[in-house]
Amino acid sequence: MKNFTLLLVALLGLSLASQAQRITDVHTFAQTPQDLSSAEAEAMRSSGESALDVAQRGGGIILFYEDFANGFEGNNSIGAWTTEDTGEGMIWQAVDVAGNGYYADGSASGVQPPAGEFSTNIGAINSTTADNGWMVFDCDYFNTPIAEGYENTEGWITSPTMDFTDVGSVVVTWEQYFRYCCFPYAPIYLQVSTDSAATWTTFDGHGSFIESANSASANVLTTSVDISCVAANNAAVQVRFSYLQAPETGDAYSHYYWGIDDVTISENPIANDLSTVQLTNGDVFNVFEYRVTPLEQAIPEAEGGLLAGLLYRNSGNANQDETTVTVEVFDEAGNVLSTTVEELGMVNSFANAVNCPANSQDTIYVATGWTPTETGNYVLQATIASANDDENPDDNVISKVIVYTDDEYGHDDEGDLNVEFTPRDSDIEGLFNPAGYGNYFHMANEGSTAYGLTVRFGPNCGGGDLEFETRLYTFDGTVGLTDSPFETTYWVYDDAWTPGGIGTSEYVYLAFEDPIELTNENFYFAGVINEFESEAQLTVLGNADTDTDNSTGDYNQTGAGDFVWFTSQTATPAIRLILSERVGIDEIANYNGINLYQNIPNPANGNTMVRFEMLQSRNVAVELRDLQGRLVQSVQRGQLPAGTHQVEMNVTDLQSGIYTYTLVADGLRLTKKMMVK
């Protein structure tokens, strides 16, 4: 068990999804390009803020603006854009008012981009000035038809030279949409040069998009990058939008598109502006975070208690001194249960960053020392502040709801289900491809047992013969997730599990054939999978754009035609691991209306919690005995009402070994074993 102490981590300009690749499957084969369905295309056509609006919101001076109304010649009063690509000038296209594409040499492409065989459903960019033209890197069209072969592609479009001698901060904002194949890392970058293109400083360009191969970004996705660390007070600045083979893989990017429009370069006029970016429940750099956690897996106070992670940035143009982060935990009534204050000290502006490219955000992990004692909803909140008065205080506070349960372990938010995971159509007409969906889990504490999964199936699930499995993998990093050992249970899908819609879906409990003992030394992956083509499809509901800790896996086809588990997804499936033997009301009634749960934690060392449920009011005691039957501890609770209750027992003075604990309720007795270490 790691010691959860304060950990300050610089994310080096990468998103959480880029950082969290520590246990995910290494993709031995590239994913194959996939058709974008009409439904997927429609889902990506979301509204967005225009680049110009974002740049002007703070009152900053517009230093440069380009809407590509004149194509490569530029419409910026400074000069033309230049392009280069590995397709000998046949990848970058300027799109005119009629939607037709033209290459940099003026020749017509003869299509309306993006026009590749896998991209044609997506349509034009939904940028602010799309009607008067935009730019696209249409590598999908360049590699069409794929049956005749394809090649990896690179290319960039470069601005004219700009003079920022008297500018202390420089922010580039643009509107874009994209889709890429065939590895999770985005091949999309913004590069800056101050020496006539001799050298370039590279910034990530995927913005808030959670990196994932074959997933389309929002249309339109407004993205801002502060390039002050290299461009501020410089007389010869050029920027270029570069599609490059990602250094994490070195190759394998060949298909789809990247559309760009409404490029705005502005000066940030705000001096003091600390911002919270994301709040996490756990150390997502090394493990995972959970929205729903069973009490037995709550981090003990001795191990630092609840660990909160705050992603933050200095969005102003001045350094912020005496910066602090305050983390609080509230109950549902708004009562403060825990307060922890950590000193950050100096937080530099982008222009004064120690490294360039500057970190897009930094992360601080705060051990709160708080551990829940009962199930329920809690609010985790973080506040960042400095010695200066913040000019945009609304983004200094961030909060999220976290849930502690009797036995559910999950990443998903049941109140915000908005996507359905579905398989692809098979090459065999009328059938669906194999499919699978799941999540990673780890155990903070020893002694848990997995009894099954709960799954929220989608409204399109079933509709015919469908056999599938529930699996619990024990992750083996030497072979990857697909080849890791697993326990499986076979199922025939029941169409009664199919909801009429997302709003009427419910969790379906699927018990494992045998309980599975878990350790805190392994990573586990729990999911549902159908390994064969079938006439009915296996679908699961989930939350879009949420997989920031890389806990999701999708069973899909590689470029070599094999089906394997791919991680680094954008969405989170509603699949939860269950750590107790589920007992229904009818079964409780069979036990005279009482049910005794496994103690938490087990093995116990210090305090342990014994939970039980009753259908009617009873006089209650809990007895602890050694294997010789000698009574070593008794807790009298008296008359308790119907419902779920818990009793805390202290085993500090007991010798290591196996004991039994017994719930005595009006003379009725239920007994379970407890391990003391």
C-alpha positions as CSV (number, residue, x, y, z in Angstrom):
1,M,0.0,0.0,0.0
2,K,1.5,3.3,-1.0
3,N,1.8,6.1,1.5
4,F,-0.7,8.8,0.3
5,T,1.2,12.0,1.2
6,L,1.3,15.4,-0.5
7,L,2.5,14.9,-4.1
8,L,3.0,17.8,-6.4
9,V,3.1,16.7,-10.0
10,A,3.8,18.8,-13.1
11,L,1.8,17.4,-16.0
12,L,4.3,18.7,-18.5
13,G,1.6,20.2,-20.7
14,L,-0.2,17.0,-21.2
15,S,-3.8,16.1,-20.4
16,L,-4.6,13.5,-17.7
17,A,-5.4,11.0,-20.4
18,S,-1.9,11.4,-21.8
19,Q,-0.4,11.0,-18.3
20,A,-2.3,7.9,-17.2
21,Q,-0.7,5.3,-19.6
22,R,1.0,3.5,-16.8
23,I,-0.9,0.1,-16.9
24,T,-2.9,0.3,-20.1
25,D,-2.5,-2.2,-22.9
26,V,0.4,-1.5,-25.2
27,H,-1.1,-1.6,-28.7
28,T,0.9,-4.1,-30.5
29,F,-1.3,-3.5,-33.6
30,A,-2.8,-0.2,-34.8
31,Q,-6.6,0.0,-34.7
32,T,-8.1,-0.2,-38.2
33,P,-9.8,2.9,-39.6
34,Q,-13.6,2.7,-39.1
35,D,-16.6,4.2,-40.8
36,L,-18.1,7.1,-38.9
37,S,-21.8,6.3,-38.5
38,S,-24.5,8.9,-39.2
39,A,-25.5,8.8,-35.5
40,E,-21.9,9.4,-34.4
41,A,-21.5,12.2,-36.8
42,E,-24.7,13.9,-35.5
43,A,-23.6,13.5,-31.9
44,M,-20.3,15.3,-32.6
45,R,-22.1,18.3,-34.2
46,S,-22.3,20.1,-30.8
47,S,-22.4,23.9,-30.4
48,G,-19.3,25.7,-29.3
49,E,-17.9,29.1,-28.5
50,S,-16.3,31.0,-31.3
51,A,-12.6,31.7,-31.1
52,L,-13.1,35.4,-31.4
53,D,-15.6,35.4,-28.5
54,V,-13.2,33.5,-26.3
55,A,-10.3,35.9,-27.1
56,Q,-12.3,39.0,-26.6
57,R,-14.0,37.9,-23.3
58,G,-11.2,39.2,-21.2
59,G,-10.9,42.5,-23.1
60,G,-7.6,41.6,-24.6
61,I,-6.1,43.3,-27.7
62,I,-6.5,41.2,-30.9
63,L,-3.0,40.9,-32.3
64,F,-3.8,38.7,-35.3
65,Y,-7.0,37.2,-36.8
66,E,-7.5,34.8,-39.7
67,D,-10.8,33.4,-41.1
68,F,-9.3,31.9,-44.3
69,A,-11.8,33.8,-46.5
70,N,-8.9,34.0,-49.1
71,G,-7.7,30.5,-48.6
72,F,-3.9,30.1,-48.4
73,E,-3.4,33.7,-49.4
74,G,-4.7,34.8,-46.0
75,N,-7.2,37.4,-44.9
76,N,-5.1,38.9,-42.1
77,S,-3.4,42.0,-43.6
78,I,0.0,40.6,-42.9
79,G,0.6,37.8,-45.5
80,A,0.0,34.4,-46.8
81,W,0.0,31.0,-45.1
82,T,2.5,28.3,-46.4
83,T,2.0,24.6,-46.3
84,E,4.0,21.4,-46.5
85,D,2.9,17.8,-46.2
86,T,4.2,14.3,-46.9
87,G,1.6,14.0,-49.7
88,E,3.5,16.4,-52.0
89,G,0.9,19.1,-51.5
90,M,-2.1,16.8,-51.9
91,I,-3.3,16.7,-48.2
92,W,-3.9,20.3,-47.0
93,Q,-6.9,21.8,-48.7
94,A,-8.6,25.2,-48.5
95,V,-12.4,24.9,-48.5
96,D,-14.3,27.7,-50.3
97,V,-17.7,29.2,-49.7
98,A,-19.3,26.4,-51.8
99,G,-17.6,23.7,-49.7
100,N,-15.1,22.7,-52.5
101,G,-11.5,21.9,-51.7
102,Y,-8.4,23.4,-53.3
103,Y,-4.8,22.5,-52.9
104,A,-2.1,25.1,-52.2
105,D,-1.0,25.2,-55.8
106,G,-4.5,26.4,-56.8
107,S,-5.7,23.1,-58.3
108,A,-9.1,21.8,-57.3
109,S,-9.3,18.5,-55.3
110,G,-12.7,17.8,-56.9
111,V,-14.3,16.9,-53.6
112,Q,-15.9,18.6,-50.6
113,P,-13.7,17.8,-47.7
114,P,-13.4,15.8,-45.5
115,A,-14.0,13.3,-48.3
116,G,-12.2,10.1,-47.3
117,E,-13.9,6.8,-47.4
118,F,-14.1,6.8,-43.6
119,S,-15.0,10.4,-42.9
120,T,-17.7,11.5,-45.3
121,N,-20.6,11.4,-42.7
122,I,-19.1,14.1,-40.6
123,G,-19.7,17.1,-42.8
124,A,-18.1,20.6,-42.7
125,I,-16.7,22.3,-39.7
126,N,-19.2,24.3,-37.6
127,S,-16.9,27.2,-37.0
128,T,-17.9,30.8,-36.7
129,T,-17.0,31.8,-40.3
130,A,-17.2,28.4,-42.0
131,D,-19.4,30.0,-44.7
132,N,-16.5,32.0,-46.0
133,G,-13.8,29.2,-46.0
134,W,-11.7,27.1,-43.7
135,M,-8.7,24.7,-43.8
136,V,-8.5,21.0,-43.6
137,F,-5.8,18.3,-43.4
138,D,-7.7,15.6,-45.2
139,C,-5.3,12.6,-44.8
140,D,-8.3,10.2,-45.1
141,Y,-9.0,11.4,-48.6
142,F,-5.3,11.3,-49.5
143,N,-5.2,7.6,-48.4
144,T,-8.5,6.7,-50.2
145,P,-9.1,4.0,-51.3
146,I,-7.4,2.1,-48.5
147,A,-7.5,-1.1,-50.7
148,E,-4.8,0.4,-52.8
149,G,-2.5,1.0,-49.8
150,Y,-1.9,3.9,-47.5
151,E,0.9,5.7,-45.8
152,N,1.4,7.7,-42.6
153,T,1.1,11.4,-43.1
154,E,2.5,14.6,-41.7
155,G,2.0,18.2,-42.6
156,W,1.8,21.8,-41.4
157,I,0.3,25.1,-42.3
158,T,2.4,28.1,-41.3
159,S,1.4,31.7,-40.6
160,P,3.2,34.8,-41.8
161,T,5.7,36.4,-39.4
162,M,4.3,38.6,-36.6
163,D,6.0,41.3,-34.5
164,F,5.2,40.9,-30.7
165,T,8.1,43.1,-29.5
166,D,5.8,45.1,-27.1
167,V,3.5,42.2,-26.1
168,G,4.0,40.6,-22.7
169,S,1.6,37.7,-23.2
170,V,0.5,35.8,-26.3
171,V,-2.5,33.4,-26.5
172,V,-3.5,31.5,-29.7
173,T,-7.1,30.5,-29.9
174,W,-8.7,28.6,-32.8
175,E,-11.7,26.5,-33.8
176,Q,-11.2,23.0,-34.9
177,Y,-12.6,19.5,-35.2
178,F,-10.7,16.3,-35.9
179,R,-10.6,12.5,-35.8
180,Y,-7.4,10.4,-36.0
181,C,-6.2,6.8,-36.3
182,C,-4.6,4.7,-35.1
183,F,-3.2,5.1,-31.6
184,P,-4.6,7.1,-28.6
185,Y,-2.1,9.9,-28.6
186,A,-3.3,12.9,-30.6
187,P,-1.1,13.8,-33.6
188,I,-2.2,17.4,-33.5
189,Y,0.2,20.2,-32.4
190,L,0.7,24.0,-32.3
191,Q,4.3,24.9,-33.0
192,V,6.0,28.3,-32.6
193,S,9.2,29.7,-34.1
194,T,11.1,32.9,-33.5
195,D,14.1,32.2,-35.8
196,S,12.6,32.1,-39.3
197,A,11.4,28.5,-39.0
198,A,14.9,27.1,-38.1
199,T,13.6,25.7,-34.8
200,W,10.1,25.1,-33.4
201,T,8.7,24.9,-29.8
202,T,5.8,22.3,-29.8
203,F,2.6,22.6,-27.8
204,D,-0.2,20.0,-27.6
205,G,-3.1,21.1,-29.8
206,H,-5.9,18.7,-28.9
207,G,-7.3,21.0,-26.2
208,S,-9.9,19.5,-23.9
209,F,-10.4,16.4,-26.1
210,I,-9.7,13.2,-24.1
211,E,-7.2,11.4,-26.4
212,S,-8.6,8.3,-28.1
213,A,-8.1,6.7,-31.5
214,N,-11.1,6.6,-33.9
215,S,-13.2,9.0,-31.7
216,A,-14.4,12.3,-33.2
217,S,-13.9,15.6,-31.3
218,A,-16.8,18.0,-30.8
219,N,-17.7,20.0,-33.8
220,V,-16.6,22.7,-33.1
221,L,-13.9,22.4,-30.4
222,T,-12.5,25.9,-29.4
223,T,-8.9,25.5,-28.2
224,S,-6.6,28.1,-26.6
225,V,-2.8,27.7,-26.0
226,D,-0.7,30.3,-24.2
227,I,2.6,30.6,-26.0
228,S,4.0,33.5,-24.0
229,C,7.0,31.5,-22.8
230,V,8.4,31.6,-26.4
231,A,6.5,34.3,-28.2
232,A,6.2,37.2,-25.7
233,N,8.4,40.3,-26.5
234,N,9.7,38.7,-29.7
235,A,9.9,40.5,-33.0
236,A,9.7,37.5,-35.4
237,V,7.0,35.0,-34.4
238,Q,5.4,32.4,-36.6
239,V,2.9,29.7,-35.6
240,R,2.0,26.6,-37.5
241,F,-0.6,23.9,-37.1
242,S,1.2,20.6,-37.4
243,Y,-0.1,17.1,-37.9
244,L,2.8,14.9,-36.8
245,Q,3.4,11.3,-36.0
246,A,3.1,11.3,-32.2
247,P,6.5,10.7,-30.4
248,E,4.9,8.2,-28.0
249,T,4.5,5.8,-30.9
250,G,6.6,7.2,-33.7
251,D,4.2,6.2,-36.5
252,A,0.7,4.8,-37.3
253,Y,-1.2,8.0,-38.1
254,S,-2.7,7.8,-41.5
255,H,-6.5,8.6,-41.6
256,Y,-9.4,11.0,-41.0
257,Y,-9.2,14.8,-40.9
258,W,-8.3,17.9,-39.1
259,G,-10.3,21.1,-39.8
260,I,-9.1,24.5,-38.7
261,D,-10.7,28.0,-38.8
262,D,-10.9,31.4,-37.0
263,V,-7.4,31.7,-35.7
264,T,-7.1,34.5,-33.1
265,I,-3.9,35.6,-31.4
266,S,-4.5,38.0,-28.5
267,E,-2.8,39.5,-25.5
268,N,-4.0,38.4,-22.1
269,P,-4.8,41.7,-20.2
270,I,-5.6,40.0,-16.8
271,A,-2.8,40.0,-14.3
272,N,-4.3,37.9,-11.4
273,D,-6.3,34.9,-12.4
274,L,-5.7,31.5,-10.8
275,S,-8.0,28.8,-12.2
276,T,-9.2,25.4,-11.1
277,V,-9.3,23.0,-14.1
278,Q,-10.3,19.6,-12.7
279,L,-10.8,17.9,-9.3
280,T,-10.1,14.2,-8.8
281,N,-11.0,11.7,-6.2
282,G,-7.7,9.9,-6.0
283,D,-4.2,9.8,-7.6
284,V,-5.1,9.4,-11.2
285,F,-1.4,9.7,-12.1
286,N,-0.6,6.3,-10.6
287,V,-4.0,4.5,-10.1
288,F,-7.6,5.5,-10.8
289,E,-10.4,7.6,-9.3
290,Y,-13.9,6.5,-8.5
291,R,-17.2,8.2,-8.2
292,V,-18.6,5.3,-6.2
293,T,-16.5,3.6,-3.6
294,P,-17.4,0.8,-1.1
295,L,-16.7,1.7,2.5
296,E,-14.3,-1.3,2.8
297,Q,-12.1,0.4,0.1
298,A,-12.1,3.9,1.6
299,I,-8.5,4.9,2.3
300,P,-7.9,4.6,6.1
301,E,-6.9,7.7,8.1
302,A,-3.6,6.1,8.9
303,E,-2.8,5.9,5.2
304,G,-3.7,9.6,4.6
305,G,-7.5,9.2,4.1
306,L,-9.3,10.6,1.1
307,L,-6.8,11.8,-1.5
308,A,-7.9,14.8,-3.5
309,G,-6.2,15.9,-6.7
310,L,-6.5,19.4,-8.1
311,L,-5.5,20.4,-11.6
312,Y,-4.9,24.2,-11.6
313,R,-3.2,26.9,-13.7
314,N,-2.2,30.5,-13.5
315,S,-4.3,32.0,-16.3
316,G,-3.1,35.5,-15.6
317,N,0.0,37.3,-16.9
318,A,1.6,37.9,-13.4
319,N,3.2,35.5,-11.0
320,Q,1.0,34.6,-8.0
321,D,2.7,34.5,-4.6
322,E,1.6,32.9,-1.4
323,T,-0.7,30.6,-3.2
324,T,-2.8,28.1,-1.2
325,V,-5.1,25.2,-2.0
326,T,-7.9,24.4,0.5
327,V,-9.6,21.0,0.2
328,E,-12.9,20.5,2.1
329,V,-15.3,17.6,2.5
330,F,-19.0,18.3,3.1
331,D,-21.9,16.0,3.9
332,E,-25.3,16.2,2.2
333,A,-26.5,18.8,4.7
334,G,-23.6,21.1,3.9
335,N,-21.7,20.4,7.1
336,V,-17.9,20.7,6.9
337,L,-16.4,17.3,7.8
338,S,-12.8,18.0,6.9
339,T,-10.6,21.0,5.9
340,T,-7.0,20.7,4.7
341,V,-4.8,23.7,3.6
342,E,-1.7,23.2,1.5
343,E,0.9,25.8,0.6
344,L,1.9,26.1,-3.1
345,G,4.0,29.3,-2.8
346,M,4.8,30.9,-6.1
347,V,2.8,29.9,-9.2
348,N,4.4,31.4,-12.3
349,S,2.6,32.9,-15.3
350,F,3.0,31.2,-18.6
351,A,5.5,33.8,-19.8
352,N,7.7,33.2,-16.7
353,A,7.4,29.4,-16.7
354,V,10.5,27.5,-15.7
355,N,10.1,25.2,-18.7
356,C,8.9,26.0,-22.3
357,P,6.5,24.8,-23.5
358,A,4.9,25.8,-20.2
359,N,2.8,23.3,-18.4
360,S,-0.8,23.7,-19.5
361,Q,-1.8,22.9,-15.9
362,D,-0.1,21.6,-12.7
363,T,-1.5,19.1,-10.2
364,I,-1.4,18.9,-6.4
365,Y,-2.5,15.9,-4.5
366,V,-3.7,16.5,-1.0
367,A,-4.1,13.8,1.7
368,T,-7.1,15.0,3.7
369,G,-6.9,12.5,6.6
370,W,-10.6,12.1,6.3
371,T,-12.3,8.6,6.0
372,P,-16.1,8.1,5.8
373,T,-17.8,6.1,8.6
374,E,-21.1,5.6,6.8
375,T,-22.5,5.3,3.4
376,G,-23.9,8.3,1.5
377,N,-23.2,11.2,-0.8
378,Y,-20.4,13.7,0.0
379,V,-19.1,16.8,-1.7
380,L,-15.4,17.2,-2.3
381,Q,-14.4,20.8,-2.9
382,A,-11.1,22.6,-3.6
383,T,-10.3,26.4,-3.6
384,I,-7.2,28.0,-4.9
385,A,-6.2,31.5,-3.8
386,S,-3.1,33.8,-3.6
387,A,-2.0,37.0,-1.9
388,N,-3.5,39.0,-4.8
389,D,-7.2,39.7,-5.4
390,D,-8.3,37.4,-8.2
391,E,-9.9,39.1,-11.2
392,N,-12.0,36.1,-12.1
393,P,-12.9,34.5,-8.8
394,D,-15.7,32.3,-10.2
395,D,-13.2,29.7,-11.4
396,N,-11.2,29.5,-8.1
397,V,-13.6,26.9,-6.6
398,I,-14.4,23.5,-8.0
399,S,-16.4,20.6,-6.5
400,K,-17.7,17.2,-7.2
401,V,-20.1,14.6,-5.6
402,I,-18.5,11.4,-4.4
403,V,-20.5,8.4,-3.1
404,Y,-19.6,5.7,-0.5
405,T,-21.7,2.6,-0.6
406,D,-22.0,-0.8,1.0
407,D,-20.5,-2.8,-1.9
408,E,-20.5,-0.9,-5.2
409,Y,-17.2,0.2,-6.9
410,G,-17.7,2.3,-10.0
411,H,-16.4,5.1,-12.2
412,D,-19.7,6.1,-13.8
413,D,-22.3,8.7,-12.9
414,E,-25.7,7.1,-13.0
415,G,-27.3,10.6,-13.2
416,D,-25.6,11.6,-16.4
417,L,-25.7,8.7,-18.7
418,N,-25.6,10.1,-22.2
419,V,-23.9,7.6,-24.5
420,E,-24.4,4.0,-25.6
421,F,-21.4,1.8,-26.3
422,T,-22.2,-0.3,-29.4
423,P,-20.4,-2.8,-31.6
424,R,-19.6,-2.2,-35.3
425,D,-21.5,-3.9,-38.1
426,S,-19.8,-7.1,-39.1
427,D,-18.6,-7.8,-42.7
428,I,-21.1,-10.6,-42.6
429,E,-24.5,-9.0,-43.5
430,G,-27.0,-8.9,-40.7
431,L,-24.5,-9.6,-37.9
432,F,-22.6,-7.4,-35.4
433,N,-18.9,-7.6,-34.6
434,P,-17.6,-8.9,-31.3
435,A,-17.7,-6.3,-28.6
436,G,-16.8,-5.7,-25.0
437,Y,-16.7,-2.8,-22.4
438,G,-15.2,-2.6,-19.0
439,N,-13.3,-0.6,-16.3
440,Y,-10.1,-0.9,-14.4
441,F,-10.1,-1.3,-10.6
442,H,-7.6,-1.4,-7.8
443,M,-8.0,-2.3,-4.1
444,A,-6.6,0.3,-1.6
445,N,-7.2,-2.3,1.2
446,E,-6.8,-6.0,1.6
447,G,-9.5,-8.5,2.2
448,S,-12.2,-7.7,-0.4
449,T,-14.1,-10.3,-2.4
450,A,-15.7,-9.7,-5.8
451,Y,-19.1,-11.3,-6.2
452,G,-20.3,-10.0,-9.5
453,L,-21.0,-6.9,-11.7
454,T,-23.8,-4.5,-12.2
455,V,-24.4,-3.3,-15.8
456,R,-26.7,-0.7,-17.3
457,F,-27.5,-2.2,-20.8
458,G,-28.4,0.1,-23.6
459,P,-31.8,0.5,-25.3
460,N,-30.4,-1.2,-28.4
461,C,-29.0,-4.2,-26.6
462,G,-30.4,-7.6,-27.4
463,G,-33.2,-8.2,-29.9
464,G,-32.1,-11.7,-30.8
465,D,-29.8,-14.6,-29.6
466,L,-27.0,-13.1,-27.7
467,E,-24.5,-14.9,-25.5
468,F,-21.9,-13.0,-23.6
469,E,-19.6,-13.3,-20.6
470,T,-18.8,-11.3,-17.5
471,R,-15.0,-11.3,-16.8
472,L,-12.7,-10.2,-14.1
473,Y,-9.1,-9.9,-15.4
474,T,-6.0,-9.8,-13.1
475,F,-3.9,-7.4,-15.1
476,D,-0.4,-8.7,-16.1
477,G,1.7,-5.9,-17.5
478,T,4.1,-8.3,-19.2
479,V,1.4,-9.5,-21.6
480,G,-1.2,-6.7,-21.6
481,L,-4.8,-6.8,-20.8
482,T,-6.0,-9.0,-23.6
483,D,-3.8,-11.9,-22.6
484,S,-4.0,-11.4,-18.8
485,P,-5.7,-14.3,-16.8
486,F,-9.3,-13.9,-16.0
487,E,-12.3,-15.5,-14.3
488,T,-15.4,-15.8,-16.5
489,T,-19.2,-16.5,-16.2
490,Y,-21.4,-17.2,-19.2
491,W,-24.7,-15.6,-19.8
492,V,-27.6,-15.7,-22.3
493,Y,-29.0,-12.2,-22.6
494,D,-32.5,-11.6,-21.4
495,D,-34.4,-9.0,-23.4
496,A,-36.2,-8.0,-20.2
497,W,-32.9,-6.2,-19.3
498,T,-33.2,-3.9,-22.3
499,P,-34.6,-0.4,-21.1
500,G,-37.0,1.6,-23.2
501,G,-34.5,4.5,-23.0
502,I,-31.6,5.9,-21.1
503,G,-33.9,7.5,-18.5
504,T,-35.6,4.1,-17.7
505,S,-32.4,2.0,-17.5
506,E,-31.6,0.1,-14.3
507,Y,-28.5,-1.7,-13.1
508,V,-28.6,-5.5,-13.8
509,Y,-26.7,-7.6,-11.2
510,L,-24.7,-10.4,-12.8
511,A,-23.2,-12.7,-10.1
512,F,-19.8,-14.4,-10.8
513,E,-19.9,-18.2,-10.8
514,D,-17.7,-18.2,-7.7
515,P,-16.6,-15.3,-5.5
516,I,-13.1,-14.0,-6.3
517,E,-10.7,-13.0,-3.6
518,L,-8.9,-9.7,-4.4
519,T,-5.6,-8.2,-3.2
520,N,-4.2,-4.7,-3.0
521,E,-1.2,-5.7,-5.1
522,N,-3.0,-6.2,-8.4
523,F,-4.9,-4.2,-10.9
524,Y,-8.2,-5.7,-12.0
525,F,-10.4,-5.2,-15.1
526,A,-14.1,-6.0,-14.9
527,G,-16.3,-6.0,-18.0
528,V,-18.8,-7.7,-20.3
529,I,-17.7,-9.3,-23.6
530,N,-19.1,-11.1,-26.6
531,E,-16.3,-12.7,-28.6
532,F,-18.3,-13.7,-31.6
533,E,-20.4,-12.2,-34.4
534,S,-24.0,-12.2,-33.4
535,E,-27.4,-11.2,-34.7
536,A,-28.0,-9.2,-31.6
537,Q,-25.8,-6.5,-30.3
538,L,-24.2,-6.1,-26.9
539,T,-24.5,-2.4,-25.8
540,V,-23.9,-0.6,-22.5
541,L,-24.7,2.9,-21.4
542,G,-22.1,5.3,-20.2
543,N,-20.9,8.9,-19.7
544,A,-19.3,10.7,-22.6
545,D,-16.0,12.6,-22.3
546,T,-15.2,11.4,-18.8
547,D,-12.4,8.9,-19.0
548,T,-9.7,11.2,-17.7
549,D,-8.0,8.5,-15.7
550,N,-7.8,5.9,-18.5
551,S,-9.9,3.4,-16.6
552,T,-12.0,2.3,-19.6
553,G,-11.4,-0.5,-22.0
554,D,-13.1,-1.3,-25.3
555,Y,-12.9,-4.6,-27.1
556,N,-12.3,-3.8,-30.8
557,Q,-10.5,-4.8,-33.9
558,T,-6.9,-4.1,-34.7
559,G,-5.4,-3.3,-38.1
560,A,-4.3,-6.9,-38.3
561,G,-7.9,-8.0,-37.9
562,D,-7.6,-9.3,-34.4
563,F,-9.9,-8.3,-31.6
564,V,-8.2,-7.0,-28.4
565,W,-8.9,-4.7,-25.5
566,F,-8.1,-1.1,-26.3
567,T,-7.8,1.4,-23.4
568,S,-7.4,5.2,-23.6
569,Q,-11.1,5.8,-24.4
570,T,-13.1,9.0,-24.1
571,A,-16.3,7.6,-22.4
572,T,-16.9,5.6,-19.2
573,P,-19.3,2.5,-19.3
574,A,-21.8,2.0,-16.5
575,I,-20.2,-1.2,-15.2
576,R,-19.6,-1.6,-11.5
577,L,-17.7,-4.2,-9.4
578,I,-19.8,-5.6,-6.5
579,L,-17.9,-6.5,-3.3
580,S,-20.6,-8.3,-1.3
581,E,-23.0,-11.2,-1.9
582,R,-26.1,-9.5,-3.1
583,V,-29.2,-10.5,-1.0
584,G,-32.7,-9.5,-2.1
585,I,-35.6,-8.6,0.2
586,D,-37.1,-12.1,-0.4
587,E,-33.8,-13.7,0.7
588,I,-33.5,-11.5,3.7
589,A,-37.0,-12.6,4.7
590,N,-35.9,-16.2,4.5
591,Y,-33.3,-15.4,7.2
592,N,-36.1,-14.2,9.5
593,G,-35.7,-10.7,8.2
594,I,-32.0,-10.1,9.1
595,N,-28.8,-10.1,7.1
596,L,-25.2,-9.8,8.2
597,Y,-22.5,-8.4,5.9
598,Q,-18.8,-9.0,5.8
599,N,-16.8,-6.8,8.2
600,I,-14.9,-3.8,6.8
601,P,-11.9,-3.9,6.5
602,N,-11.1,-7.6,6.5
603,P,-8.4,-8.5,7.5
604,A,-8.9,-6.1,10.4
605,N,-6.1,-4.3,12.3
606,G,-7.4,-1.7,14.7
607,N,-11.1,-0.8,14.2
608,T,-13.4,-2.8,11.9
609,M,-17.0,-2.1,11.0
610,V,-19.7,-4.8,11.2
611,R,-22.8,-4.0,9.1
612,F,-26.2,-5.6,9.2
613,E,-29.8,-5.2,7.8
614,M,-33.2,-5.9,9.5
615,L,-36.7,-5.8,8.1
616,Q,-38.2,-5.0,11.5
617,S,-37.1,-3.5,14.9
618,R,-35.2,-5.8,17.1
619,N,-33.0,-5.9,20.2
620,V,-29.4,-6.2,18.9
621,A,-25.9,-7.3,20.2
622,V,-22.8,-8.3,18.3
623,E,-20.4,-10.9,19.7
624,L,-16.8,-11.7,18.8
625,R,-15.4,-15.1,19.6
626,D,-12.2,-17.0,19.0
627,L,-12.1,-20.3,17.2
628,Q,-12.4,-22.1,20.6
629,G,-15.8,-20.3,21.0
630,R,-14.6,-18.0,23.8
631,L,-16.3,-14.6,23.9
632,V,-13.6,-11.9,23.5
633,Q,-15.9,-8.9,22.9
634,S,-19.6,-8.0,23.0
635,V,-21.3,-4.8,21.8
636,Q,-24.8,-4.2,23.1
637,R,-26.9,-1.9,20.9
638,G,-30.3,-2.3,22.4
639,Q,-33.5,-1.8,20.4
640,L,-32.8,-0.7,16.8
641,P,-35.3,0.2,14.1
642,A,-35.7,-1.6,10.8
643,G,-33.0,-0.7,8.3
644,T,-29.2,-0.9,7.8
645,H,-26.9,-0.4,10.8
646,Q,-23.3,-0.7,11.7
647,V,-21.2,-1.5,14.8
648,E,-17.6,-0.6,15.2
649,M,-15.3,-3.1,17.0
650,N,-11.7,-2.6,18.1
651,V,-9.4,-5.6,17.6
652,T,-6.2,-3.9,18.4
653,D,-5.4,-6.1,21.4
654,L,-6.3,-9.4,19.7
655,Q,-3.7,-11.9,18.4
656,S,-3.6,-12.5,14.6
657,G,-5.9,-15.2,13.4
658,I,-9.4,-16.2,12.5
659,Y,-12.4,-15.1,14.7
660,T,-16.1,-15.3,14.3
661,Y,-18.6,-12.5,14.8
662,T,-22.3,-13.1,15.5
663,L,-25.3,-10.8,15.1
664,V,-27.8,-11.6,17.9
665,A,-31.2,-10.0,17.1
666,D,-34.1,-11.0,19.4
667,G,-32.4,-14.4,19.9
668,L,-31.8,-15.0,16.2
669,R,-28.2,-15.5,15.3
670,L,-26.1,-15.0,12.1
671,T,-22.4,-15.6,12.1
672,K,-19.5,-14.8,9.8
673,K,-15.7,-15.2,10.0
674,M,-13.2,-12.3,10.5
675,M,-9.5,-12.2,9.9
676,V,-7.3,-10.2,12.4
677,K,-3.8,-9.4,11.3
